[in-house]
């Protein structure tokens, strides 16, 4: 009887642990919202600009989820994302972003 209770306890503990790990995985929209919020904080975006960047970053993450994507296609995507970021920002915002290279690299890749 003690072994049965111990086995059930272990089974329950492992199932709870597996469920907790599944919740940590985020989807493309959540990642996009976080990146857009980071960019908004760094350069001072308007609400409409932030919403535009959420859509852009969501598209990026959705595209990168494709496991068959070649390295060349990933480079083209990164170049395209960077061009769209620079085209959307004004000169002051672009200067702020260029000073924060780590953020720019994270947003592009």
VOFI-454758 format. One record per residue: residue number from 1; residue in one letter; x, y, z of N, C-alpha, C in turn. Coordinates in steps of 0.1 Angstrom, whole numbers, plus 5000, padded with zeros to 4 digits. Layout:
! VOFI-454758
@i = NUM | aa = a | n.xx = X | n.yy = Y | n.zz = Z | ca.xx = X | ca.yy = Y | ca.zz = Z | c.xx = X | c.yy = Y | c.zz = Z
...
This chain:
! VOFI-454758
@i = 1 | aa = x | n.xx = 5008 | n.yy = 4988 | n.zz = 5000 | ca.xx = 5000 | ca.yy = 5000 | ca.zz = 5000 | c.xx = 5009 | c.yy = 5013 | c.zz = 5000
@i = 2 | aa = x | n.xx = 5019 | n.yy = 5012 | n.zz = 5008 | ca.xx = 5028 | ca.yy = 5024 | ca.zz = 5008 | c.xx = 5035 | c.yy = 5026 | c.zz = 4995
@i = 3 | aa = x | n.xx = 5039 | n.yy = 5015 | n.zz = 4988 | ca.xx = 5045 | ca.yy = 5017 | ca.zz = 4975 | c.xx = 5035 | c.yy = 5023 | c.zz = 4965
@i = 4 | aa = x | n.xx = 5023 | n.yy = 5019 | n.zz = 4965 | ca.xx = 5012 | ca.yy = 5024 | ca.zz = 4956 | c.xx = 5010 | c.yy = 5039 | c.zz = 4959
@i = 5 | aa = x | n.xx = 5010 | n.yy = 5043 | n.zz = 4971 | ca.xx = 5008 | ca.yy = 5058 | ca.zz = 4974 | c.xx = 5021 | c.yy = 5065 | c.zz = 4969
@i = 6 | aa = x | n.xx = 5032 | n.yy = 5060 | n.zz = 4972 | ca.xx = 5045 | ca.yy = 5066 | ca.zz = 4967 | c.xx = 5045 | c.yy = 5067 | c.zz = 4952
@i = 7 | aa = x | n.xx = 5041 | n.yy = 5057 | n.zz = 4945 | ca.xx = 5041 | ca.yy = 5057 | ca.zz = 4930 | c.xx = 5031 | c.yy = 5068 | c.zz = 4925
@i = 8 | aa = x | n.xx = 5019 | n.yy = 5068 | n.zz = 4931 | ca.xx = 5009 | ca.yy = 5078 | ca.zz = 4927 | c.xx = 5014 | c.yy = 5093 | c.zz = 4930
@i = 9 | aa = x | n.xx = 5021 | n.yy = 5094 | n.zz = 4941 | ca.xx = 5026 | ca.yy = 5108 | ca.zz = 4944 | c.xx = 5037 | c.yy = 5112 | c.zz = 4934
@i = 10 | aa = x | n.xx = 5046 | n.yy = 5103 | n.zz = 4930 | ca.xx = 5056 | ca.yy = 5106 | ca.zz = 4920 | c.xx = 5049 | c.yy = 5109 | c.zz = 4907
@i = 11 | aa = x | n.xx = 5039 | n.yy = 5101 | n.zz = 4903 | ca.xx = 5032 | ca.yy = 5103 | ca.zz = 4890 | c.xx = 5026 | c.yy = 5117 | c.zz = 4890
@i = 12 | aa = x | n.xx = 5020 | n.yy = 5121 | n.zz = 4901 | ca.xx = 5014 | ca.yy = 5134 | ca.zz = 4902 | c.xx = 5024 | c.yy = 5145 | c.zz = 4902
@i = 13 | aa = x | n.xx = 5035 | n.yy = 5143 | n.zz = 4908 | ca.xx = 5046 | ca.yy = 5153 | ca.zz = 4908 | c.xx = 5051 | c.yy = 5156 | c.zz = 4895
@i = 14 | aa = x | n.xx = 5054 | n.yy = 5145 | n.zz = 4887 | ca.xx = 5059 | ca.yy = 5146 | ca.zz = 4874 | c.xx = 5049 | c.yy = 5152 | c.zz = 4864
@i = 15 | aa = x | n.xx = 5037 | n.yy = 5149 | n.zz = 4866 | ca.xx = 5027 | ca.yy = 5155 | ca.zz = 4857 | c.xx = 5025 | c.yy = 5170 | c.zz = 4859
@i = 16 | aa = x | n.xx = 5026 | n.yy = 5174 | n.zz = 4872 | ca.xx = 5025 | ca.yy = 5189 | ca.zz = 4875 | c.xx = 5037 | c.yy = 5196 | c.zz = 4869
@i = 17 | aa = x | n.xx = 5049 | n.yy = 5190 | n.zz = 4871 | ca.xx = 5061 | ca.yy = 5196 | ca.zz = 4865 | c.xx = 5061 | c.yy = 5197 | c.zz = 4850
@i = 18 | aa = x | n.xx = 5056 | n.yy = 5187 | n.zz = 4843 | ca.xx = 5055 | ca.yy = 5188 | ca.zz = 4829 | c.xx = 5045 | c.yy = 5199 | c.zz = 4824
@i = 19 | aa = x | n.xx = 5034 | n.yy = 5200 | n.zz = 4832 | ca.xx = 5024 | ca.yy = 5211 | ca.zz = 4828 | c.xx = 5031 | c.yy = 5224 | c.zz = 4831
@i = 20 | aa = x | n.xx = 5038 | n.yy = 5226 | n.zz = 4841 | ca.xx = 5045 | ca.yy = 5239 | ca.zz = 4844 | c.xx = 5055 | c.yy = 5243 | c.zz = 4833
@i = 21 | aa = x | n.xx = 5062 | n.yy = 5233 | n.zz = 4827 | ca.xx = 5071 | ca.yy = 5236 | ca.zz = 4817 | c.xx = 5064 | c.yy = 5239 | c.zz = 4804
@i = 22 | aa = x | n.xx = 5052 | n.yy = 5233 | n.zz = 4801 | ca.xx = 5045 | ca.yy = 5237 | ca.zz = 4789 | c.xx = 5040 | c.yy = 5251 | c.zz = 4790
@i = 23 | aa = x | n.xx = 5036 | n.yy = 5256 | n.zz = 4801 | ca.xx = 5031 | ca.yy = 5270 | ca.zz = 4802 | c.xx = 5042 | c.yy = 5280 | c.zz = 4800
@i = 24 | aa = x | n.xx = 5055 | n.yy = 5276 | n.zz = 4802 | ca.xx = 5066 | ca.yy = 5286 | ca.zz = 4799 | c.xx = 5068 | c.yy = 5289 | c.zz = 4785
@i = 25 | aa = x | n.xx = 5064 | n.yy = 5279 | n.zz = 4776 | ca.xx = 5065 | ca.yy = 5281 | ca.zz = 4762 | c.xx = 5056 | c.yy = 5292 | c.zz = 4758
@i = 26 | aa = x | n.xx = 5061 | n.yy = 5302 | n.zz = 4750 | ca.xx = 5052 | ca.yy = 5313 | ca.zz = 4746 | c.xx = 5050 | c.yy = 5312 | c.zz = 4731
@i = 27 | aa = x | n.xx = 5039 | n.yy = 5319 | n.zz = 4727 | ca.xx = 5036 | ca.yy = 5319 | ca.zz = 4713 | c.xx = 5041 | c.yy = 5331 | c.zz = 4706
@i = 28 | aa = x | n.xx = 5040 | n.yy = 5332 | n.zz = 4693 | ca.xx = 5045 | ca.yy = 5343 | ca.zz = 4685 | c.xx = 5039 | c.yy = 5356 | c.zz = 4689
@i = 29 | aa = x | n.xx = 5027 | n.yy = 5356 | n.zz = 4693 | ca.xx = 5021 | ca.yy = 5369 | ca.zz = 4696 | c.xx = 5026 | c.yy = 5375 | c.zz = 4710
@i = 30 | aa = x | n.xx = 5028 | n.yy = 5366 | n.zz = 4719 | ca.xx = 5034 | ca.yy = 5370 | ca.zz = 4732 | c.xx = 5048 | c.yy = 5375 | c.zz = 4730
@i = 31 | aa = x | n.xx = 5056 | n.yy = 5368 | n.zz = 4722 | ca.xx = 5070 | ca.yy = 5373 | ca.zz = 4720 | c.xx = 5070 | c.yy = 5386 | c.zz = 4712
@i = 32 | aa = x | n.xx = 5061 | n.yy = 5388 | n.zz = 4703 | ca.xx = 5060 | ca.yy = 5400 | ca.zz = 4695 | c.xx = 5056 | c.yy = 5412 | c.zz = 4704
@i = 33 | aa = x | n.xx = 5046 | n.yy = 5410 | n.zz = 4713 | ca.xx = 5042 | ca.yy = 5420 | ca.zz = 4723 | c.xx = 5054 | c.yy = 5425 | c.zz = 4731
@i = 34 | aa = x | n.xx = 5062 | n.yy = 5415 | n.zz = 4736 | ca.xx = 5073 | ca.yy = 5418 | ca.zz = 4745 | c.xx = 5084 | c.yy = 5426 | c.zz = 4737
@i = 35 | aa = x | n.xx = 5087 | n.yy = 5422 | n.zz = 4725 | ca.xx = 5097 | ca.yy = 5429 | ca.zz = 4717 | c.xx = 5092 | c.yy = 5443 | c.zz = 4713
@i = 36 | aa = x | n.xx = 5079 | n.yy = 5445 | n.zz = 4710 | ca.xx = 5074 | ca.yy = 5458 | ca.zz = 4707 | c.xx = 5074 | c.yy = 5467 | c.zz = 4719
@i = 37 | aa = x | n.xx = 5071 | n.yy = 5461 | n.zz = 4731 | ca.xx = 5072 | ca.yy = 5469 | ca.zz = 4743 | c.xx = 5086 | c.yy = 5473 | c.zz = 4746
@i = 38 | aa = x | n.xx = 5096 | n.yy = 5464 | n.zz = 4744 | ca.xx = 5110 | ca.yy = 5468 | ca.zz = 4746 | c.xx = 5114 | c.yy = 5479 | c.zz = 4737
@i = 39 | aa = x | n.xx = 5110 | n.yy = 5478 | n.zz = 4724 | ca.xx = 5113 | ca.yy = 5489 | ca.zz = 4715 | c.xx = 5106 | c.yy = 5502 | c.zz = 4718
@i = 40 | aa = x | n.xx = 5094 | n.yy = 5501 | n.zz = 4723 | ca.xx = 5086 | ca.yy = 5513 | ca.zz = 4727 | c.xx = 5093 | c.yy = 5520 | c.zz = 4738
@i = 41 | aa = x | n.xx = 5098 | n.yy = 5512 | n.zz = 4748 | ca.xx = 5105 | ca.yy = 5518 | ca.zz = 4759 | c.xx = 5118 | c.yy = 5524 | c.zz = 4755
@i = 42 | aa = x | n.xx = 5125 | n.yy = 5518 | n.zz = 4746 | ca.xx = 5138 | ca.yy = 5523 | ca.zz = 4742 | c.xx = 5138 | c.yy = 5536 | c.zz = 4734
@i = 43 | aa = x | n.xx = 5128 | n.yy = 5536 | n.zz = 4725 | ca.xx = 5128 | ca.yy = 5548 | ca.zz = 4716 | c.xx = 5116 | c.yy = 5557 | c.zz = 4717
@i = 44 | aa = x | n.xx = 5106 | n.yy = 5553 | n.zz = 4725 | ca.xx = 5094 | ca.yy = 5562 | ca.zz = 4727 | c.xx = 5085 | c.yy = 5561 | c.zz = 4715
@i = 45 | aa = x | n.xx = 5078 | n.yy = 5550 | n.zz = 4713 | ca.xx = 5068 | ca.yy = 5548 | ca.zz = 4702 | c.xx = 5054 | c.yy = 5553 | c.zz = 4707
@i = 46 | aa = x | n.xx = 5046 | n.yy = 5557 | n.zz = 4697 | ca.xx = 5032 | ca.yy = 5560 | ca.zz = 4699 | c.xx = 5025 | c.yy = 5546 | c.zz = 4700
@i = 47 | aa = x | n.xx = 5012 | n.yy = 5547 | n.zz = 4704 | ca.xx = 5004 | ca.yy = 5534 | ca.zz = 4705 | c.xx = 5002 | c.yy = 5528 | c.zz = 4691
@i = 48 | aa = x | n.xx = 5000 | n.yy = 5536 | n.zz = 4681 | ca.xx = 4998 | ca.yy = 5530 | ca.zz = 4668 | c.xx = 5011 | c.yy = 5524 | c.zz = 4662
@i = 49 | aa = x | n.xx = 5022 | n.yy = 5530 | n.zz = 4665 | ca.xx = 5035 | ca.yy = 5525 | ca.zz = 4661 | c.xx = 5038 | c.yy = 5511 | c.zz = 4668
@i = 50 | aa = x | n.xx = 5035 | n.yy = 5511 | n.zz = 4681 | ca.xx = 5036 | ca.yy = 5499 | ca.zz = 4689 | c.xx = 5028 | c.yy = 5487 | c.zz = 4683
@i = 51 | aa = x | n.xx = 5016 | n.yy = 5491 | n.zz = 4680 | ca.xx = 5007 | ca.yy = 5480 | ca.zz = 4674 | c.xx = 5012 | c.yy = 5475 | c.zz = 4660
@i = 52 | aa = x | n.xx = 5018 | n.yy = 5485 | n.zz = 4652 | ca.xx = 5024 | ca.yy = 5481 | ca.zz = 4640 | c.xx = 5036 | c.yy = 5471 | c.zz = 4642
@i = 53 | aa = x | n.xx = 5044 | n.yy = 5474 | n.zz = 4652 | ca.xx = 5055 | ca.yy = 5466 | ca.zz = 4655 | c.xx = 5051 | c.yy = 5452 | c.zz = 4660
@i = 54 | aa = x | n.xx = 5040 | n.yy = 5452 | n.zz = 4668 | ca.xx = 5036 | ca.yy = 5439 | ca.zz = 4673 | c.xx = 5032 | c.yy = 5430 | c.zz = 4661
@i = 55 | aa = x | n.xx = 5025 | n.yy = 5435 | n.zz = 4651 | ca.xx = 5022 | ca.yy = 5428 | ca.zz = 4639 | c.xx = 5035 | c.yy = 5423 | c.zz = 4631
@i = 56 | aa = x | n.xx = 5044 | n.yy = 5432 | n.zz = 4630 | ca.xx = 5057 | ca.yy = 5429 | ca.zz = 4623 | c.xx = 5064 | c.yy = 5418 | c.zz = 4630
@i = 57 | aa = x | n.xx = 5066 | n.yy = 5419 | n.zz = 4643 | ca.xx = 5073 | ca.yy = 5409 | ca.zz = 4651 | c.xx = 5066 | c.yy = 5396 | c.zz = 4652
@i = 58 | aa = x | n.xx = 5053 | n.yy = 5397 | n.zz = 4651 | ca.xx = 5045 | ca.yy = 5384 | ca.zz = 4651 | c.xx = 5047 | c.yy = 5377 | c.zz = 4638
@i = 59 | aa = x | n.xx = 5047 | n.yy = 5384 | n.zz = 4627 | ca.xx = 5050 | ca.yy = 5378 | ca.zz = 4614 | c.xx = 5064 | c.yy = 5372 | c.zz = 4614
@i = 60 | aa = x | n.xx = 5074 | n.yy = 5379 | n.zz = 4620 | ca.xx = 5088 | ca.yy = 5374 | ca.zz = 4621 | c.xx = 5088 | c.yy = 5361 | c.zz = 4629
@i = 61 | aa = x | n.xx = 5082 | n.yy = 5360 | n.zz = 4640 | ca.xx = 5082 | ca.yy = 5348 | ca.zz = 4649 | c.xx = 5075 | c.yy = 5337 | c.zz = 4642
@i = 62 | aa = x | n.xx = 5064 | n.yy = 5340 | n.zz = 4636 | ca.xx = 5056 | ca.yy = 5329 | ca.zz = 4629 | c.xx = 5064 | c.yy = 5324 | c.zz = 4617
@i = 63 | aa = x | n.xx = 5071 | n.yy = 5332 | n.zz = 4610 | ca.xx = 5080 | ca.yy = 5327 | ca.zz = 4599 | c.xx = 5091 | c.yy = 5319 | c.zz = 4604
@i = 64 | aa = x | n.xx = 5097 | n.yy = 5324 | n.zz = 4615 | ca.xx = 5109 | ca.yy = 5316 | ca.zz = 4621 | c.xx = 5105 | c.yy = 5303 | c.zz = 4627
@i = 65 | aa = x | n.xx = 5092 | n.yy = 5301 | n.zz = 4630 | ca.xx = 5088 | ca.yy = 5288 | ca.zz = 4635 | c.xx = 5089 | c.yy = 5277 | c.zz = 4625
@i = 66 | aa = x | n.xx = 5090 | n.yy = 5280 | n.zz = 4612 | ca.xx = 5091 | ca.yy = 5271 | ca.zz = 4602 | c.xx = 5105 | c.yy = 5264 | c.zz = 4603
@i = 67 | aa = x | n.xx = 5106 | n.yy = 5252 | n.zz = 4606 | ca.xx = 5119 | ca.yy = 5245 | ca.zz = 4608 | c.xx = 5126 | c.yy = 5242 | c.zz = 4595
@i = 68 | aa = x | n.xx = 5119 | n.yy = 5243 | n.zz = 4584 | ca.xx = 5126 | ca.yy = 5240 | ca.zz = 4571 | c.xx = 5132 | c.yy = 5253 | c.zz = 4565
@i = 69 | aa = x | n.xx = 5131 | n.yy = 5264 | n.zz = 4572 | ca.xx = 5136 | ca.yy = 5277 | ca.zz = 4566 | c.xx = 5151 | c.yy = 5277 | c.zz = 4565
@i = 70 | aa = x | n.xx = 5156 | n.yy = 5280 | n.zz = 4553 | ca.xx = 5171 | ca.yy = 5279 | ca.zz = 4551 | c.xx = 5178 | c.yy = 5291 | c.zz = 4558
@i = 71 | aa = x | n.xx = 5191 | n.yy = 5290 | n.zz = 4560 | ca.xx = 5198 | ca.yy = 5301 | ca.zz = 4565 | c.xx = 5198 | c.yy = 5314 | c.zz = 4557
@i = 72 | aa = x | n.xx = 5198 | n.yy = 5312 | n.zz = 4544 | ca.xx = 5197 | ca.yy = 5323 | ca.zz = 4534 | c.xx = 5184 | c.yy = 5330 | c.zz = 4536
@i = 73 | aa = x | n.xx = 5173 | n.yy = 5323 | n.zz = 4537 | ca.xx = 5160 | ca.yy = 5329 | ca.zz = 4539 | c.xx = 5159 | c.yy = 5336 | c.zz = 4552
@i = 74 | aa = x | n.xx = 5165 | n.yy = 5331 | n.zz = 4563 | ca.xx = 5166 | ca.yy = 5338 | ca.zz = 4576 | c.xx = 5173 | c.yy = 5351 | c.zz = 4575
@i = 75 | aa = x | n.xx = 5184 | n.yy = 5351 | n.zz = 4567 | ca.xx = 5191 | ca.yy = 5364 | ca.zz = 4565 | c.xx = 5183 | c.yy = 5374 | c.zz = 4558
@i = 76 | aa = x | n.xx = 5176 | n.yy = 5369 | n.zz = 4547 | ca.xx = 5167 | ca.yy = 5378 | ca.zz = 4540 | c.xx = 5156 | c.yy = 5384 | c.zz = 4549
@i = 77 | aa = x | n.xx = 5150 | n.yy = 5375 | n.zz = 4557 | ca.xx = 5140 | ca.yy = 5380 | ca.zz = 4567 | c.xx = 5146 | c.yy = 5390 | c.zz = 4576
@i = 78 | aa = x | n.xx = 5158 | n.yy = 5388 | n.zz = 4582 | ca.xx = 5164 | ca.yy = 5397 | ca.zz = 4591 | c.xx = 5166 | c.yy = 5411 | c.zz = 4584
@i = 79 | aa = x | n.xx = 5171 | n.yy = 5410 | n.zz = 4572 | ca.xx = 5173 | ca.yy = 5423 | ca.zz = 4565 | c.xx = 5160 | c.yy = 5430 | c.zz = 4563
@i = 80 | aa = x | n.xx = 5150 | n.yy = 5423 | n.zz = 4559 | ca.xx = 5137 | ca.yy = 5429 | ca.zz = 4557 | c.xx = 5131 | c.yy = 5435 | c.zz = 4570
@i = 81 | aa = x | n.xx = 5132 | n.yy = 5428 | n.zz = 4581 | ca.xx = 5127 | ca.yy = 5433 | ca.zz = 4593 | c.xx = 5135 | c.yy = 5446 | c.zz = 4597
@i = 82 | aa = x | n.xx = 5148 | n.yy = 5446 | n.zz = 4596 | ca.xx = 5156 | ca.yy = 5458 | ca.zz = 4599 | c.xx = 5152 | c.yy = 5469 | c.zz = 4591
@i = 83 | aa = x | n.xx = 5150 | n.yy = 5467 | n.zz = 4578 | ca.xx = 5146 | ca.yy = 5478 | ca.zz = 4569 | c.xx = 5132 | c.yy = 5483 | c.zz = 4572
@i = 84 | aa = x | n.xx = 5123 | n.yy = 5475 | n.zz = 4576 | ca.xx = 5109 | ca.yy = 5479 | ca.zz = 4580 | c.xx = 5110 | c.yy = 5487 | c.zz = 4593
@i = 85 | aa = x | n.xx = 5119 | n.yy = 5483 | n.zz = 4603 | ca.xx = 5120 | ca.yy = 5490 | ca.zz = 4615 | c.xx = 5125 | c.yy = 5504 | c.zz = 4612
@i = 86 | aa = x | n.xx = 5136 | n.yy = 5505 | n.zz = 4604 | ca.xx = 5142 | ca.yy = 5518 | ca.zz = 4601 | c.xx = 5132 | c.yy = 5527 | c.zz = 4594
@i = 87 | aa = x | n.xx = 5124 | n.yy = 5521 | n.zz = 4585 | ca.xx = 5115 | ca.yy = 5529 | ca.zz = 4577 | c.xx = 5104 | c.yy = 5535 | c.zz = 4586
@i = 88 | aa = x | n.xx = 5100 | n.yy = 5528 | n.zz = 4596 | ca.xx = 5089 | ca.yy = 5532 | ca.zz = 4605 | c.xx = 5093 | c.yy = 5543 | c.zz = 4615
@i = 89 | aa = x | n.xx = 5106 | n.yy = 5542 | n.zz = 4619 | ca.xx = 5110 | ca.yy = 5552 | ca.zz = 4630 | c.xx = 5115 | c.yy = 5565 | c.zz = 4623
@i = 90 | aa = x | n.xx = 5113 | n.yy = 5576 | n.zz = 4631 | ca.xx = 5119 | ca.yy = 5588 | ca.zz = 4626 | c.xx = 5134 | c.yy = 5589 | c.zz = 4630
@i = 91 | aa = x | n.xx = 5140 | n.yy = 5600 | n.zz = 4626 | ca.xx = 5155 | ca.yy = 5601 | ca.zz = 4628 | c.xx = 5159 | c.yy = 5600 | c.zz = 4643
@i = 92 | aa = x | n.xx = 5152 | n.yy = 5607 | n.zz = 4651 | ca.xx = 5155 | ca.yy = 5606 | ca.zz = 4666 | c.xx = 5154 | c.yy = 5592 | c.zz = 4671
@i = 93 | aa = x | n.xx = 5143 | n.yy = 5586 | n.zz = 4668 | ca.xx = 5141 | ca.yy = 5572 | ca.zz = 4672 | c.xx = 5152 | c.yy = 5562 | c.zz = 4667
@i = 94 | aa = x | n.xx = 5155 | n.yy = 5564 | n.zz = 4654 | ca.xx = 5165 | ca.yy = 5556 | ca.zz = 4648 | c.xx = 5179 | c.yy = 5558 | c.zz = 4655
@i = 95 | aa = x | n.xx = 5182 | n.yy = 5570 | n.zz = 4658 | ca.xx = 5195 | ca.yy = 5573 | ca.zz = 4666 | c.xx = 5195 | c.yy = 5566 | c.zz = 4679
@i = 96 | aa = x | n.xx = 5184 | n.yy = 5566 | n.zz = 4686 | ca.xx = 5183 | ca.yy = 5559 | ca.zz = 4699 | c.xx = 5184 | c.yy = 5544 | c.zz = 4697
@i = 97 | aa = x | n.xx = 5178 | n.yy = 5539 | n.zz = 4687 | ca.xx = 5179 | ca.yy = 5524 | ca.zz = 4685 | c.xx = 5193 | c.yy = 5520 | c.zz = 4681
@i = 98 | aa = x | n.xx = 5200 | n.yy = 5529 | n.zz = 4673 | ca.xx = 5214 | ca.yy = 5525 | ca.zz = 4668 | c.xx = 5223 | c.yy = 5526 | c.zz = 4680
@i = 99 | aa = x | n.xx = 5221 | n.yy = 5533 | n.zz = 4690 | ca.xx = 5229 | ca.yy = 5534 | ca.zz = 4702 | c.xx = 5227 | c.yy = 5521 | c.zz = 4710
@i = 100 | aa = x | n.xx = 5216 | n.yy = 5514 | n.zz = 4709 | ca.xx = 5213 | ca.yy = 5502 | ca.zz = 4716 | c.xx = 5214 | c.yy = 5490 | c.zz = 4706
@i = 101 | aa = x | n.xx = 5226 | n.yy = 5486 | n.zz = 4703 | ca.xx = 5229 | ca.yy = 5476 | ca.zz = 4693 | c.xx = 5223 | c.yy = 5462 | c.zz = 4697
@i = 102 | aa = x | n.xx = 5224 | n.yy = 5459 | n.zz = 4710 | ca.xx = 5219 | ca.yy = 5447 | ca.zz = 4715 | c.xx = 5204 | c.yy = 5445 | c.zz = 4713
@i = 103 | aa = x | n.xx = 5196 | n.yy = 5456 | n.zz = 4715 | ca.xx = 5182 | ca.yy = 5455 | ca.zz = 4712 | c.xx = 5179 | c.yy = 5454 | c.zz = 4698
@i = 104 | aa = x | n.xx = 5186 | n.yy = 5461 | n.zz = 4689 | ca.xx = 5184 | ca.yy = 5460 | ca.zz = 4675 | c.xx = 5187 | c.yy = 5446 | c.zz = 4670
@i = 105 | aa = x | n.xx = 5198 | n.yy = 5440 | n.zz = 4674 | ca.xx = 5201 | ca.yy = 5426 | ca.zz = 4670 | c.xx = 5190 | c.yy = 5416 | c.zz = 4675
@i = 106 | aa = x | n.xx = 5185 | n.yy = 5418 | n.zz = 4687 | ca.xx = 5175 | ca.yy = 5409 | ca.zz = 4692 | c.xx = 5162 | c.yy = 5411 | c.zz = 4685
@i = 107 | aa = x | n.xx = 5159 | n.yy = 5423 | n.zz = 4681 | ca.xx = 5146 | ca.yy = 5425 | ca.zz = 4673 | c.xx = 5147 | c.yy = 5420 | c.zz = 4659
@i = 108 | aa = x | n.xx = 5159 | n.yy = 5421 | n.zz = 4653 | ca.xx = 5161 | ca.yy = 5416 | ca.zz = 4639 | c.xx = 5162 | c.yy = 5401 | c.zz = 4638
@i = 109 | aa = x | n.xx = 5168 | n.yy = 5395 | n.zz = 4647 | ca.xx = 5170 | ca.yy = 5380 | ca.zz = 4646 | c.xx = 5161 | c.yy = 5372 | c.zz = 4655
